Structure formats: C-alpha cells, structure tokens
Amino acid sequence: MSKGILVLAQNNSTVDYVEQACLLAMSLKVTNPNTDISIVTNDAVPDVYKHLFDKIIPIPFNDDAASVDWKIENRWKLYHATPYDQTMVLDTDMLVLQDIASWWKFLENYKLYFTSKVFTYRGEVVTSDYYRKAFTANNLPNLYSGLHYFEKSDLALEFYTWLELVMQNWELFYGMYVKENYPGRVSVDVSAAIVAKILDCDESITNKYASFPTFTHMKPYIQNWNRTPEKWQDCLGVYINRNCEIKIGNFSQSGILHYTEKDFVTPEIIERYRNYLHV
Amino acid sequence: MNKTRGVVLFARNNGRLDYVKQAVFLAKRIKEYLDLPTTVITDSFNYLQSNFDVSVFDKIIQVEYMETKNNRAFFDGSLSHKTAPFKNDMRDGVYNWSPYDETLLMDTDYIICNDLLLKCFDMQHDLMLFKESYDLADHRDHTEFEHISDYTIDFYWATVVFFRKTPENEVFFDLIRHIKQEWNHYRRLYQVESSLFRNDFAFSIAVHIMNGFAKGSFVAPLPGKHLYTTDRDVLQRLDKDSMIFLVEKKDHLGEYTMLKTEKQNVHVMNKFSLERIIDAEMKNV
C-alpha cells in the first residue's frame, strides 16, 4: 500500500502557506528522507522546491475558499485528493523533527486516527482548554485535525462525507452540537469532533493513552505560563543548528512542531534547511 | 558484596544559624527511623567536637571554613527575618566525599518522621530527587516550585537526594560543579531572576542537561511526597513523629493557622523555629 503525507496550502493576503508547506517538506526530507509528501494547492510552488513534493495536486471540485481569507473550506476534500492508500494529513505550519517510521506502524492499527493529546514545548501534556472552550462546554471529543491519518476505507470515506456535510452547513450543525461557546466561523477541529459524535466513533479514532502520533502545540495560552505574551516568540528564543535540530527556549524539540506563528518562518531557518539539503 | 549505605549531611555554620546542631539532631532521627549511619561534612569541627556527642556520626569530614558572598534573608515567621551567608556551595562534592556506595543526601532542616526513604535502596533508579511537592499552607503560590522560572525547566528539590556511585552520577555531580562555577551564565540562560546560587536550580539544570535538554528519565522521583513549610511558618512543637506548625494565613500578615502532621517527613524551612525546638529537646534530655 502506498503511504505519504498530504498538506493543503492556500495563500491568503498575509500568509504564504505554500512557503510553509515547502519548509515542512524540507523538514521531512531531513528526518524521513524516504517518506513522500504531496501538496494540494492552486497556488504556485516555487520551482526550487517542486522536487520536494511527490505530487502537486490542484484543489478538487473548485475552490470553496476563494472568497475568504481563513481558508479551511477545502479541508474535507483531502480524502478525495490524496494519492496515497494511507495518508497522514499535516497543517502547513508544522515541522517534522524526527523519524516517524514507528508512527506509521502504530497507525496501521487504525482506519482513521486523530491525535487527542498534544504537548507543550516543554513536553508537558496540554491540559488547558483556553482555545477549546467549545469542546469542553459541549462535551465534544478533543480531536486535533492538525495531525490526522486515514486509510482509504469505508470508515474514513463515511467520516469525510459527513465532514463535507458539516463544514458546508456548519451554522446548522454548530447550532445543534455547539450551543455553548458557539464558534463564529467554521472550524475543522470542531467539525471533525461533531462528525465523531454523530458517528459515535471517537473511541475508535483516537487513543488517549498513546504518546504518539502527536505534535507540540505552540499556541501561547496553553504553555502553562503565568505571564503569557501574545506571541510565544516574545519570551522564547528559537535556535536551529546546521543539522536542522531545533531548540525552543531551553528545550530540544522532537516529533512534530506546530509553530503556529507565521513569522517563525525566517530566512535563517529556510537557509538552514536549504543548506542541509542542498536545495 | 553488600553495598554500603548511609546518609550525608552538610553542616556549615554562618554565624546566625547552627547547622551543626541541626545535623546532630537529624542524625539521631536518622538512626531512630532509618537505622542508617550518618556522615557529616562540616567546617566547624572543633565546635562540633566540644559541644555535641559526635558518636551520632559514622564519620566526620572536615572542610575548610570559607566566607561567602551568597547572602540571603532567613525568615522566622512572616514578620521577622535576618540576613545571613548562605553557604550552600559544596553539594557537588558529595559524590566524592560520601563514604557510601548508596547515599541519601539531606538538608539538615529535613525532619525525618518515618522510614519511607529506606525504599530508595530497594529501587533500581540510581538517582532520585523530589519534583512534586506540597506546601502545608495550601493557599500559597506554588509556581516557583514547578519551574525554575516561568518559561523554563522543571524544578527539582535538592533537599533530599538519593544516588549510587555510578559513572553517570559522577558526570551529574561534575556538571553541578560546572553550573555553580558558571552560575551567572546559567542563571541567565535559564532566566533565573535572582543572582543567588541555589542548589535546587543547579540540580534542576543538571537534570535537564542530562536528559538531553528535554523531559526524560535520568532522575526518578523519591518515594513519598515532599512536604514543606516555608520560613514564613513556624514549627511550634515536635513530639516524636508528630509536629505542630503555625502556618501563615492568607492575606493576614503575622497571623497563623495551627496544623499538625503525623509520621510525615517535612522540610522545615524556618530554621530558627527548628533550632528553638532542638534547644528545648536538648534541655529535656
């Protein structure tokens, strides 16, 4: 069976998501050189980075996010766009910092898998629901779509079919399932949680005891800080060595880093990866 | 071959607090509750010999008397304090000084009231410290004992340390010495606001480095819970294995709530009140 990583990248007026995806692809080539990655995008991928991708795939069924700046309306299409039998979906603002071969092995136990336990940069399990009040208030499963996996299967197809329905009619479904802390806009995480609730499958698509697959989530208010800045870089340094190993503050990073802030992507970091890979 | 086991205490007087007296007192309790020999490392050998029964110690190691610029305030309840030298800069030497294969290193203000720490010697981990801790005054901000500063690493207590003599632990204590020698560098690197050198910080940094700058398993937790009272509280009474504390009230400076512990080891940071208790006990003997 074929397997690979899939990422959806749509630039908007302020963020170059394709560049983020290219950085993600470089990080993958450093730590997992034999793992394929494909990008779903209608934006141009710079020539210098094209070879990093196994396939560059146009967004199928037209672009549902053409008129908005927060472009997540096409996420449900990834099931239909993937060229792989087994797909790991990542957000663009992530870096793969370690060999994840064992993660693939673990995921073979599942047809569909969402991580439900993420970590701070210090390796602490995130317990704060600061950004997830809607989940706790409405008893929704705590799924993170930023890293999820599916195998082409009846379960995954049914899930994604429902995800399409929920995302395209989010106000209706959120009115039914997210009455408390009602979100002002569509969210993939909330939508996926609703689908899991509808299908009553959350127990079989995540594992709260597993310490991987997961990611380090850098949103500032979940870092167990007393004084929380607007951006985590305001209080933590980022260090990257010639082997593209990254430290944040005093902590070496491993696994998958979800850096969340667009200005994490600096010319220095891109240069490190390009030098290492001779890109 | 059986491994030798024992406890090591540091007792370096500073003109305000009598750590030698505390060490003698603790050594007796160690004998009573743990039945282990105690070695004391002291810079006040003559004072110890002429004022106390030295037979409570298995071994006395003399170190040079040295002044220090490391001053700090020692409180005696919430309304009174004295500034005194904080002579805490020899702990890294315990690896070489300890005559035992398996050592429990303790602060002299750690009051032993049970035999729980004996479990260390049956455990496989070669290095154990307390990380989780519980303030007997439940209302106080505990965050300074969770991380050594807001954005940095986990806090470990150097109050009680169990270690075996292994090559890894030798590196660990060498590393603590290096951190101590370059303290100004490391305190900035780890965002420690105070320039005061603290063994808790040095041990925490060394653990973090030995773990590869990440969470890891180089050190395991000691058995039991690390209970403490700060120097804003007062140890009022000690009766065998029960203690009565006056614990400062929230938002009422100088007022206290009485609290009793039984068969619990407690880190009593108010050393003045501890010494009053020791004096009273010695008078009664």
Boltz contact constraints between the chains, C-beta under 6 A:
constraints:
  - contact:
      token1: [A, 123]
      token2: [B, 214]
      max_distance: 6.0
  - contact:
      token1: [A, 123]
      token2: [B, 215]
      max_distance: 6.0
  - contact:
      token1: [A, 225]
      token2: [B, 150]
      max_distance: 6.0
  - contact:
      token1: [A, 226]
      token2: [B, 143]
      max_distance: 6.0
  - contact:
      token1: [A, 226]
      token2: [B, 150]
      max_distance: 6.0
  - contact:
      token1: [A, 227]
      token2: [B, 150]
      max_distance: 6.0
  - contact:
      token1: [A, 235]
      token2: [B, 151]
      max_distance: 6.0
  - contact:
      token1: [A, 249]
      token2: [B, 151]
      max_distance: 6.0
  - contact:
      token1: [A, 250]
      token2: [B, 152]
      max_distance: 6.0
  - contact:
      token1: [A, 250]
      token2: [B, 153]
      max_distance: 6.0
  - contact:
      token1: [A, 251]
      token2: [B, 214]
      max_distance: 6.0
  - contact:
      token1: [A, 252]
      token2: [B, 213]
      max_distance: 6.0
  - contact:
      token1: [A, 252]
      token2: [B, 214]
      max_distance: 6.0
